[in-house]
Amino acid sequence: MQFTPDLLPSDVTGAPVFDSNSNAFHFRPGPLFAHIVLADEINRTSPKVQSAMLEAMGEKQITVDNTTYQLDELFFVIATQNPFDMVGTYPLPTPQLDRFLFKITMEHIDRDSELNVLETYIDRRDHKLTSEFVTRQQVLCARQAIENQVHIHSAIKACLVDISRNLRGDDRVLQGNSTRSLVLMLPALQVAAALQSRNFVSADDIELLLPKVLGHRVELAPGVTDKAKVFSDCMQAPMEQLARSTLL
């Protein structure tokens, strides 16, 4: 879905459409009614349209004309945004940013990868459409298995809370992360552990994911630029306490 300045909220969520045959209005679902929604250049559209996605991303539902419609259980959003110094961009509000689990900065690819892109472009006509790798039910079963079988010790949760409190209380931080971010991080930590063939979350998972999950949620004070140093300082004591515990 291409986000443009003239996009309307109803273009995203859907809207009632008059049916002349039945002489009544019927809801026509918008592009948010899908499994995976790619919101391209999300910060080019108005804040009103950005806000229209809050309920969908937070509650997996959409309310139009006092009627609530449930989205698919596997619904999630991937978004791209332009640099904020470009003309015609609208900074995403904090509640909107908080709905995104990760923020990943795209860097330039290396030489071999760039060369491969050119080769792939030349040979693109030989490529066939990919077939379905997994079914919807397999995805749901895998998610349920990870939730049930990968354990999160109370010491891990305490470590996350202590890091968050350190960030919020640091003079270099203008705005800390929300409790929502910690809740969203838990299943991400479980997946990280499962990918390493572990049935428990470890300190390594926290070190890997926490800066990626909280990075876009933490706003630094004016004049402070080294966010990595702030995170490292605020993580040090809780991570040392976790290492001293009997968990690992």
N, C-alpha and C positions, 0 to 999 in steps of 0.2 A: 504494500500500500504506500503510494507516494504522498508524503505530506507536503502540502503547498499552502501559501498564505491565504488562498481563497477557499480552503476546505472548511466545511461546516461540521458541527458535531453529529448531525444526522447522517452525514456521509460516512461516518465511522461506525456508529452504533446501529443505524437503520432507522426507519421511520414508518408511521402509518401511511398507507397508500389507499386511495379511494378506488373501490371496485364497482364499476358501473353495472355489472351483471347482478351483484347481490345488493347494490345500493348501500354499501357499508364500507367502513375502513378496515383494512387488514394490515397487520404489521409485516413489513418486508425487512428481513434481517440484513444488517450491514456486514462489512468484511471482518469485523471482530468475531463473528460466529464461525470460527475455524479452530483447528488444533494449534497451528503455529502461525502467528501473525508477524510479518516483517514490516516494521514501521520505518521506512526509509526517510532520512533527514527529518526526524521528528521535531527538531527545534526550528524548522522553517514555518511551522503552522502556528496559529494563534494560541494563547494560553487557554482560551475557552475549549478548543478542540483537545488540547493536552489534558485538560481536566475531565473531559468526557471519558477518558480511558482509565481514570482512577478506580472507579467501581469495578470495572472489568478486570483490572490487574490485581486489585486487592481482594475482591470477593468472588471473582469468576461468575459475575452476573451483570446484567444491564437493565436499567429501569428507564422505560420510555412511557410517557403519559400515564404515570402511576401504575404501570404494569411491569413486573419483574420477569426477566427471561434468563434462564440458567445457561451458562456457557458449558462447553465440553469439559470433562474432568481433566483432560490433558492440555487444556488451553494455556499457552504462555506467549509472551511477546519478546521479540528480538528487535532492537531499535538501533539505528545509526543516527549520528548527529554531526552537523558541521561545526568547525571551530567557531567559538563565540565572537571572534574578531571579524567574522565575515558579515557583510551587509545582509539584512533581512533575516536575522536569527532571533529567536525568543528563548532566553534562558529557561530551562525546566525548573518549575517550583520544587521546593524541598519535598512535599508530599509525593510528587510524581517520581522524583529520583529515588525515594525510599521504596517504591514498588519494584525497582530493578534490583535483582540479587547481585549481579556483577556489573562492573564497568571495566572494559578492556580497551586499552589504547592501541590502535593499529599502527604499527611501525612499517617502514619500508622493508620489503622482503630482500633476502640475500641474492647474490648474482645468479646462482644455480636455479633458484626458484623462479626468478624473473625470466630466465631463459626458458624454463619449462613452460611458463605461461605463454610465451610466444610460440613454442612448438605445439602446445595444445590448441592454440587458436588456429594454427594452420591445419591441424588434423581434426578439427572439431566436427567435420561432416561424417567422420568415421565413427563417432561416438554414438552409442545406443542409449536409449532411456534406461535408467536404472530400475530394477524391479524392487518390490517391497522386501526389505530386509527382515523386519519383524512386524508382527501384527499388533494391533491396539491392545489386545488382551495380554500379549507377552510383555508389553511395556508396563501395564498395570500390575501384573504379577511380579515383575522384577522390582518395581518400586515398593510394593508391599513387602517383599522378602527383605529388602535392604532396611526398611523401617523396623521390621520385627527382629532381624538377626544381628544388626550392627549396634552394639551397645555404646551408650554415651554415659560415662561415669560422672558422678556428681562433681568430682574435682575438675573435670573439663568444663562443666557449666559454670562453676565458681570462677574459673580462670577467665572465661569470656566476660562475665559480669565485672570482674575486677579490672580487666583491660578497658572496658567501656567506661567505667567510673573514673579511671585514670585519665582517659581522653577528655571526658567532660570537665574534669577539674584542672586540666592543664592550661596555664596562662597563654600558651601558644595556639590554643584551639578556641575559635569563636563559637562554633556550634558542633556538639558531639552527635554521636549516632543515637538512634532510637532503640527502644526495646524490640520493636518489630524486626529490626535488622538481626538481632540475636536469634529470634525465633526462626527467621528464614535461613539463618546460617546452619542450624542443626542438621537438617536433611542434607545440605551440601557437604558437611563434614562426614556424614555417614557414607555418602557416595564416594568421597575421596578415600575413605578407609576401605570400602569394598573394592575399589579399583586397584588397591594394593594387596588384595586378598586377605584383609584383616577383618575380624568381626568386632572390632572395637575402635573407637576414635582415639587418636594419639596427639601428642604435642606437635608432631610433624604436620598433621592436618591443619592445625590452627595456624602455624607459621606459613603454610602454603596459601590458605584461603582468606585469612582475616584481612590482610591489606586490600585484597581484591574485592571483598564484600563491603568493607567499611570505607574504603578510599573515597568514593564519591559521596558518601554521607557525612563525612567530617569536613567542616570548613575551617580553614586556618585563619588566625587573626591577621590583620593588615601588617605587612612587612615580613611575615613568616612564609618561607617558600619551600623548605625541606620537609615535606610531609613524611618521607621515609624515616627521617631521624625522629620525628615526633612519635610515629608508630613504634619504632624500635625502643625508644625510652619508656613509653607507656606499657609496652609488652614485657619488659625485662623482669620486673619483680614478680608479676603473676606467673610468668613462665618458669621462673626459678622455683617458686613455691610449688608449682605443678610437678617439677622434676624431683622435688624433695618428698613428694607424696608417695604412697605405696602403690599408686596406680601403674606406673611404668617402670 
